Every structure is written in C-alpha cells, then in structure tokens.
Amino acid sequence: MDARTTSVLITGGNKGLGFEAARRLGELGWTIFLGSRDEGRGRAAAGKLTAGGANVVMVPLDVTSDESVAGAVRLVKEHTDRLDVLINNAGAPGNVVAPADATADEIHAVYDTNVYGPIRVTHAFLPLLRAAEHPRVVMVSSAVGSFAVVMDPEQPSAKLHELAYSTSKTALNMITVRYAKALPEIKFNCATPGEVANRTYAATDMNNHTGRLTVTEGTDSIVGLATIGPDGPTGIFVDRLGPIAW
Ligand SMILES: NC(=O)c1ccc[n+]([C@@H]2O[C@H](COP(=O)([O-])OP(=O)(O)OC[C@H]3O[C@@H](n4cnc5c(N)ncnc54)[C@H](OP(=O)(O)O)[C@@H]3O)[C@@H](O)[C@H]2O)c1
C-alpha cells in the first residue's frame, strides 16, 4: 500500500450505508478495506467498486466472532502497518419485539452485533489505529439510541416499542464517549444516518427501504466524521445537519 494513502476499514461494507461510504471514500483515493461477513457478497461489492477505479481489499469479517476479527487483523496487516480510519457500521435491527415480550436471548443477539461487535473490532484494531498519524473511529449509531429523541413525543421513534435495537445504540453512544475520553490520541465519534430535526432516515434493506433519504445523504454524517482533520472533534454525536442531543 502507498504510504501516503489514507486507509479505512468499514464493517458491513457489502451493502447499504457501508457500501456507499466505501464508494465515496474510494472516490477520494483512499484504500478501502471492505468488511463483509459473507465472502461472496463481499467479493461482489468489492468487484463493483474496483470496476469504478477504487482501491479495495475485501476483508471477511463477522463482527460477532473473535476468530473472524483476528483473521481480519491478520489480512489488513498484510497490506499496511497502520489504519487511519475504522468505521464500525455493521448493525442488526433485531425483531422489534415489544418490551413485555423481549427476552435476554433476543437482546443478546442484537447486542452481539451492535455493542460487542464494535468493541471487538475496535479493540483488535487499536494497535494499527495507534500506528496512524491521525486515527479516527466512526461508530454508526442511530437517533433511536438518543434519550432526547425517544423522549420527544413528536419523534416517530417515541412510539416504537422495542428494547434491543434502541438500547444497543444508546450503549454504543456511551462506549464511544468512554473511548474518546480514555484515548485522546484517537478521535471517536458517533454518526446517525438520518436528519433528527426532519425525522428522516436513509432507505436501506434494514428498514425495507422506507427511509426518505438516499444512501448518499445517509452517509454524509459518516463520511464527514471519517474525514475530520487533526483539529476535529472527539466524543460527539452528529447527523447530516450537525451535532445532535444524546
Ligand atoms: N438506514 C438508516 O437510516 C439507519 C438509521 C440509523 C442507523 N443505521 C445504522 O447504519 C448501519 C448500516 O445499516 P444499513 O441501513 O446500511 O443497513 P443494511 O443495508 O441492512 O446493512 C447492514 C450491514 O451490516 C452487516 N452486518 C450485519 N450483521 C453483521 C455481522 N455480524 N458482521 C458483519 N457485518 C454484519 C450486513 O451484512 P449482510 O449483508 O451479510 O447481512 C450489512 O452489510 C447500521 O449500524 C444501522 O444500525 C441506519
């Protein structure tokens, strides 16, 4: 890898917002490590970006597996001795089970991807991130993890009765703040793909394409945080319009 090229690893890069972030950062000339838990889907996605001229390495990566994450570190190390940016994008929506019916097993499966996943991946890639001059970690969170949003009766998610997904993103937000405080040499920030003020989100498979924003609009907050400079913020939560309340 060219020593001057910025590198990024994107989990769940094979489709949706992860794929669009990969496409946009690839257009900037960055080296894209495209994480995908399914090798076939990952290869197909990487092939599309490579055909468009991007520099892409497909990385088999299931964020719920320590073994898979360790394999991803080994593969990335074959290409580079540092990682500039990590985007913890992979996410699971869960089954939208009502709180009265939610079981620990149901919650656990969602947390394994949305909470333990970003910790697994961040922890494993810390040495490569620390070797970068200006490392950044972007956590792809959600407005439904925000207390301010869920307590606002005007927000549709105030009426969404479920436990797993929303609380997993709330946990991810605090995890991000904790990392930001403990590791000032790395910038850790949270992005939600929507526009909180306009109650919008991005159309992807996760929401059966009910979102009103495009994936390009949905990735504005993610790309924005991935490309912050050395004087940029750490420990903040933004949507595409700017900082939002926790
Ligand atoms: N769309 C929105 O407006 C919106 C709003 C708020 C937050 N988000 C967040 O944005 C992120 C991306 O979601 P999306 O909307 O782009 O949904 P999506 O199109 O369903 O993409 C989800 C991605 O996560 C991957 N993934 C799921 N479990 C994984 C695992 N265990 N290991 C590795 N990858 C895994 C999926 O891989 P497979 O293809 O193999 O399933 C897929 O690549 C998620 O964290 C989501 O919570 C999205």
The ligand as a MOL file (V3000), in Angstrom:
LIG
                    3D

  0  0  0     0  0            999 V3000
M  V30 BEGIN CTAB
M  V30 COUNTS 48 52 0 0 0
M  V30 BEGIN ATOM
M  V30 1 N -30.6120 3.2440 7.2840 0
M  V30 2 C -30.7070 4.1720 8.2250 0
M  V30 3 O -31.2560 5.2650 8.0370 0
M  V30 4 C -30.0880 3.9390 9.5580 0
M  V30 5 C -30.5530 4.7090 10.6360 0
M  V30 6 C -29.9300 4.5610 11.8690 0
M  V30 7 C -28.8560 3.7290 11.9900 0
M  V30 8 N -28.4400 2.9630 10.9500 0 CHG=1
M  V30 9 C -27.2720 2.0990 11.1390 0
M  V30 10 O -26.4810 2.1210 9.9610 0
M  V30 11 C -25.7070 0.9250 9.8840 0
M  V30 12 C -25.8220 0.3430 8.4910 0
M  V30 13 O -27.1630 -0.0540 8.2770 0
M  V30 14 P -27.8890 -0.0010 6.8450 0
M  V30 15 O -29.0540 0.8880 6.9980 0
M  V30 16 O -26.8870 0.2480 5.7770 0 CHG=-1
M  V30 17 O -28.4860 -1.4950 6.7920 0
M  V30 18 P -28.1890 -2.7280 5.8110 0
M  V30 19 O -28.2700 -2.3320 4.3870 0
M  V30 20 O -29.0940 -3.8080 6.3210 0
M  V30 21 O -26.6620 -3.1050 6.1210 0
M  V30 22 C -26.2930 -3.7260 7.3170 0
M  V30 23 C -24.8790 -4.2500 7.1180 0
M  V30 24 O -24.4280 -4.8130 8.3570 0
M  V30 25 C -23.9040 -6.1030 8.0500 0
M  V30 26 N -23.9080 -6.9870 9.2180 0
M  V30 27 C -24.9470 -7.3870 9.9760 0
M  V30 28 N -24.5120 -8.2390 10.9280 0
M  V30 29 C -23.1800 -8.3710 10.7550 0
M  V30 30 C -22.1700 -9.1120 11.4000 0
M  V30 31 N -22.4300 -9.9120 12.4320 0
M  V30 32 N -20.8860 -8.9800 10.9680 0
M  V30 33 C -20.5930 -8.1740 9.9240 0
M  V30 34 N -21.4990 -7.4840 9.2420 0
M  V30 35 C -22.7850 -7.5880 9.6630 0
M  V30 36 C -24.7970 -6.6120 6.9280 0
M  V30 37 O -24.2110 -7.7310 6.3010 0
M  V30 38 P -25.1010 -8.8170 5.4990 0
M  V30 39 O -25.3430 -8.2520 4.1280 0
M  V30 40 O -24.2150 -10.0220 5.4940 0
M  V30 41 O -26.3870 -9.0220 6.2540 0
M  V30 42 C -24.8130 -5.3630 6.0650 0
M  V30 43 O -23.6230 -5.2470 5.3460 0
M  V30 44 C -26.2410 0.0190 10.9960 0
M  V30 45 O -25.3770 0.0590 12.1160 0
M  V30 46 C -27.5830 0.6340 11.3450 0
M  V30 47 O -27.9880 0.3440 12.6800 0
M  V30 48 C -29.0510 3.0560 9.7350 0
M  V30 END ATOM
M  V30 BEGIN BOND
M  V30 1 1 1 2
M  V30 2 2 2 3
M  V30 3 1 2 4
M  V30 4 1 4 5
M  V30 5 2 4 48
M  V30 6 2 5 6
M  V30 7 1 6 7
M  V30 8 2 7 8
M  V30 9 1 8 9
M  V30 10 1 8 48
M  V30 11 1 9 10
M  V30 12 1 9 46
M  V30 13 1 10 11
M  V30 14 1 11 12
M  V30 15 1 11 44
M  V30 16 1 12 13
M  V30 17 1 13 14
M  V30 18 2 14 15
M  V30 19 1 14 16
M  V30 20 1 14 17
M  V30 21 1 17 18
M  V30 22 2 18 19
M  V30 23 1 18 20
M  V30 24 1 18 21
M  V30 25 1 21 22
M  V30 26 1 22 23
M  V30 27 1 23 24
M  V30 28 1 23 42
M  V30 29 1 24 25
M  V30 30 1 25 26
M  V30 31 1 25 36
M  V30 32 1 26 27
M  V30 33 1 26 35
M  V30 34 2 27 28
M  V30 35 1 28 29
M  V30 36 1 29 30
M  V30 37 2 29 35
M  V30 38 1 30 31
M  V30 39 2 30 32
M  V30 40 1 32 33
M  V30 41 2 33 34
M  V30 42 1 34 35
M  V30 43 1 36 37
M  V30 44 1 36 42
M  V30 45 1 37 38
M  V30 46 2 38 39
M  V30 47 1 38 40
M  V30 48 1 38 41
M  V30 49 1 42 43
M  V30 50 1 44 45
M  V30 51 1 44 46
M  V30 52 1 46 47
M  V30 END BOND
M  V30 END CTAB
M  END
